Amino acid sequence: ASFPGGTVEWRRYLERTLKAKDFVDAGAPAGTYTIQVQFIVDKNGNISNVEALNDVGYGMAEQAVKAIKNGPKWIPAVQNGMHVHYQAVQKVSFQIQDDE
């Protein structure tokens, strides 16, 4: 399965959707935080069963899950010429910078 427009569009979608400022406001110290989100892309490209496999706090896991749940349909995976369900694990990284 793949995001419409490929990796470049996926990155753009996440950058537009995820708001690092929310985490700064929640008290997240400077650093890089990575959330792994697991989900299913069905035969029609619909996303379901979205869940964070880890949680670093500050609302990051919730925001990553919400971004994937609310995103557009994906291009379904194909196996032997047939559309199939696909389980994906996507890493979503947040880079929080110190404003000082």
Helices and strands as residue ranges (DSSP letters): H 6-17, H 20-25, E 31-41, E 47-52, H 60-69, E 77-79, E 82-84, E 86-96
